[in-house]
Amino acid sequence: MKPWEVLGKAKTPEGAEISLTRRGDEYLILRDGKDLMGSRMKGSEEALATLGCDRARTMDRPTVLIGGLGMGFTLRAAIDLLPPGATAVVSELMPVVVEWNRAYLGHFTQHVLHDPRVKVEVEDVADVLRKGKGRFDAIMLDVDNGPAAFSQAANVHLYDDGGIARAKAALRPKGVFAIWSAGDERKFEARLRDHGFEAETHHVRARGKQGGRRHTIFIGRL
């Protein structure tokens, strides 16, 4: 069996090490040596886009926000659903993740970053939300492990009451807030309702129809 080849490393603002590795045609992004995401596990990321864009896809010129680029699977699925007049804003905190998508991972998404509807903003998604009052028809977050299991304490502010309030303020009327989570968390659905969202929870497979571990998509609709 071929060994894993390290293609790049970087430090997060919190000091964790992220790395991109490759073995054959499989790629993994790791954080402190633990699997964070892989090229063979995209089903739940695609489900995030399908659920998050269910209203935006029917509009002429929607603007959607994707928090966390990852390997680009959510962005690719969203672009496939959205109309020609759409704008898909991608907020990615780590510049190196954008570089990896351009240099190594683009063939998995048909080089979606080249699509003219895509706008990449290299900054914390919380800042994008804070500055974007009434800007978006849909917000899709795939940051850290979601509200069920934080691996970076600095990301708690995305999913607490303040984070939900910021997301709501950044949505237009009838907007949709979609959140990817590594696990279930019933209290989070209730928290969405407390902020005036119609909330629901979907359980999806990491590898889509091929199975894999279960992930959770929380949906809040205005």
C-alpha positions as CSV (number, residue, x, y, z in Angstrom):
1,M,0.0,0.0,0.0
2,K,1.3,3.4,-0.9
3,P,2.2,5.8,1.9
4,W,0.3,9.1,2.4
5,E,2.0,12.0,0.8
6,V,1.9,15.4,2.6
7,L,1.1,18.1,0.1
8,G,0.9,21.1,2.5
9,K,0.6,22.2,6.1
10,A,-0.5,25.4,7.8
11,K,-1.4,26.6,11.3
12,T,-4.9,27.8,12.2
13,P,-5.3,31.0,14.2
14,E,-5.8,28.8,17.3
15,G,-2.5,27.0,16.7
16,A,-3.8,23.7,15.3
17,E,-2.0,22.2,12.4
18,I,-4.0,21.4,9.2
19,S,-2.5,19.4,6.4
20,L,-3.5,18.1,3.0
21,T,-2.4,14.5,2.2
22,R,-2.8,12.3,-0.8
23,R,-2.6,8.5,-1.4
24,G,-3.3,7.5,-5.0
25,D,-6.5,9.3,-6.0
26,E,-7.7,9.9,-2.4
27,Y,-7.1,13.2,-0.5
28,L,-7.6,14.0,3.1
29,I,-7.4,17.2,5.1
30,L,-6.4,16.6,8.7
31,R,-6.3,18.7,11.8
32,D,-3.6,17.8,14.3
33,G,-3.3,14.4,12.6
34,K,-7.0,13.5,12.7
35,D,-9.3,13.2,9.6
36,L,-11.3,16.4,9.1
37,M,-12.6,15.7,5.6
38,G,-11.9,13.5,2.6
39,S,-12.4,13.3,-1.1
40,R,-14.5,10.1,-0.8
41,M,-16.9,11.5,1.7
42,K,-19.1,14.2,0.1
43,G,-22.7,13.1,0.5
44,S,-23.6,15.1,3.5
45,E,-21.8,18.2,2.1
46,E,-23.9,17.9,-1.0
47,A,-27.0,17.4,1.1
48,L,-26.2,20.7,2.9
49,A,-26.5,22.5,-0.5
50,T,-29.6,20.7,-1.6
51,L,-31.5,21.5,1.6
52,G,-30.0,25.0,2.0
53,C,-30.8,26.1,-1.6
54,D,-34.3,24.7,-1.9
55,R,-35.8,28.2,-2.0
56,A,-32.9,30.1,-3.6
57,R,-32.8,27.8,-6.6
58,T,-36.3,29.1,-7.6
59,M,-35.2,32.7,-7.6
60,D,-33.8,34.7,-10.5
61,R,-30.8,36.4,-8.8
62,P,-30.3,34.8,-5.3
63,T,-27.2,35.5,-3.2
64,V,-26.1,32.6,-0.9
65,L,-23.3,32.2,1.6
66,I,-21.3,29.1,2.2
67,G,-19.3,29.2,5.4
68,G,-16.3,26.9,5.0
69,L,-14.9,25.9,1.6
70,G,-13.6,22.5,2.6
71,M,-12.9,20.5,-0.5
72,G,-15.6,22.5,-2.4
73,F,-18.3,19.8,-2.5
74,T,-21.0,22.0,-1.0
75,L,-20.1,24.9,-3.3
76,R,-20.2,22.6,-6.4
77,A,-23.6,21.2,-5.4
78,A,-25.0,24.7,-4.8
79,I,-23.7,26.0,-8.1
80,D,-25.3,23.1,-9.9
81,L,-28.7,24.0,-8.4
82,L,-28.6,27.8,-8.6
83,P,-29.7,29.9,-11.7
84,P,-27.3,31.8,-14.0
85,G,-28.0,35.1,-12.2
86,A,-27.0,33.7,-8.7
87,T,-24.0,34.8,-6.6
88,A,-22.4,32.2,-4.3
89,V,-20.2,33.8,-1.6
90,V,-17.7,31.5,0.0
91,S,-16.2,32.5,3.3
92,E,-13.0,30.6,4.2
93,L,-10.8,31.6,7.1
94,M,-7.7,29.8,5.9
95,P,-6.1,31.1,2.7
96,V,-4.2,27.8,2.3
97,V,-7.5,25.9,1.9
98,V,-8.4,28.1,-1.1
99,E,-4.9,27.5,-2.5
100,W,-5.3,23.7,-2.0
101,N,-8.6,23.7,-3.9
102,R,-7.0,25.6,-6.8
103,A,-3.8,23.6,-6.9
104,Y,-4.8,20.0,-6.0
105,L,-8.6,19.5,-5.5
106,G,-10.2,21.4,-8.4
107,H,-10.8,18.2,-10.5
108,F,-13.2,16.9,-7.8
109,T,-15.5,19.9,-8.4
110,Q,-14.9,20.7,-12.1
111,H,-12.9,23.7,-10.9
112,V,-15.9,25.3,-9.3
113,L,-13.9,28.3,-8.1
114,H,-13.6,29.4,-11.7
115,D,-17.3,29.8,-12.0
116,P,-18.2,33.5,-12.5
117,R,-21.0,33.2,-9.9
118,V,-18.5,32.4,-7.2
119,K,-17.0,35.0,-4.9
120,V,-14.4,34.0,-2.4
121,E,-14.0,36.0,0.8
122,V,-11.0,35.0,2.9
123,E,-12.2,35.9,6.3
124,D,-14.1,34.6,9.3
125,V,-17.7,33.8,8.4
126,A,-18.8,35.5,11.6
127,D,-17.5,38.8,10.2
128,V,-19.2,38.2,6.9
129,L,-22.5,37.7,8.7
130,R,-21.9,40.7,10.9
131,K,-21.4,43.0,7.9
132,G,-24.0,41.4,5.7
133,K,-27.4,42.5,7.1
134,G,-30.1,41.4,4.7
135,R,-27.6,40.2,2.2
136,F,-28.4,36.5,1.7
137,D,-31.2,34.3,0.6
138,A,-29.5,31.2,2.1
139,I,-26.7,30.6,4.5
140,M,-25.0,27.3,4.7
141,L,-22.5,26.7,7.4
142,D,-20.0,23.8,7.5
143,V,-17.4,25.1,10.0
144,D,-15.7,22.8,12.5
145,N,-17.9,19.9,13.6
146,G,-21.1,22.0,13.9
147,P,-23.1,22.8,17.0
148,A,-22.9,19.2,18.3
149,A,-19.2,18.9,18.9
150,F,-16.8,21.8,18.8
151,S,-13.1,21.0,18.1
152,Q,-12.2,24.7,18.1
153,A,-13.5,26.7,21.0
154,A,-13.3,29.9,18.9
155,N,-16.2,28.6,16.7
156,V,-18.7,28.4,19.5
157,H,-19.8,31.9,18.6
158,L,-21.2,30.7,15.3
159,Y,-23.8,28.4,17.0
160,D,-24.7,30.1,20.2
161,D,-27.6,32.6,20.5
162,G,-25.5,35.5,19.2
163,G,-24.4,33.5,16.2
164,I,-28.0,32.5,15.3
165,A,-29.1,36.1,15.7
166,R,-26.3,37.3,13.3
167,A,-27.3,34.7,10.8
168,K,-31.0,35.7,11.0
169,A,-30.1,39.3,10.5
170,A,-28.0,38.5,7.4
171,L,-30.9,36.7,5.8
172,R,-33.5,38.2,3.6
173,P,-37.3,37.5,4.1
174,K,-38.0,33.8,3.4
175,G,-34.3,33.0,3.9
176,V,-32.9,29.6,4.8
177,F,-30.3,28.8,7.4
178,A,-28.6,25.4,6.9
179,I,-26.0,24.0,9.3
180,W,-23.9,20.8,8.9
181,S,-23.1,18.9,12.1
182,A,-21.0,15.8,12.8
183,G,-23.7,14.7,15.3
184,D,-27.2,15.3,16.4
185,E,-28.1,18.0,19.0
186,R,-31.8,18.3,19.8
187,K,-31.2,21.5,21.7
188,F,-29.9,23.3,18.7
189,E,-33.2,22.8,16.7
190,A,-35.1,24.2,19.7
191,R,-32.7,27.2,19.8
192,L,-33.5,27.9,16.1
193,R,-37.2,28.0,17.0
194,D,-36.5,30.3,19.8
195,H,-35.1,32.7,17.3
196,G,-38.1,32.6,15.1
197,F,-37.1,29.9,12.6
198,E,-39.2,27.1,11.4
199,A,-36.7,24.3,12.2
200,E,-36.2,20.8,11.2
201,T,-33.4,18.1,11.4
202,H,-32.2,15.8,8.6
203,H,-29.9,12.8,9.1
204,V,-27.8,12.0,6.0
205,R,-25.0,9.7,5.2
206,A,-21.4,10.9,4.7
207,R,-21.1,8.9,1.5
208,G,-24.6,9.6,0.3
209,K,-26.2,6.4,-1.2
210,Q,-23.0,4.5,-0.5
211,G,-23.7,4.9,3.3
212,G,-21.0,5.8,5.8
213,R,-21.4,7.5,9.1
214,R,-24.5,9.6,9.8
215,H,-24.2,13.4,9.8
216,T,-26.9,15.9,10.7
217,I,-28.2,18.9,8.7
218,F,-30.2,21.5,10.7
219,I,-32.6,23.7,8.7
220,G,-34.1,27.0,9.8
221,R,-36.6,28.8,7.5
222,L,-37.9,32.3,8.0
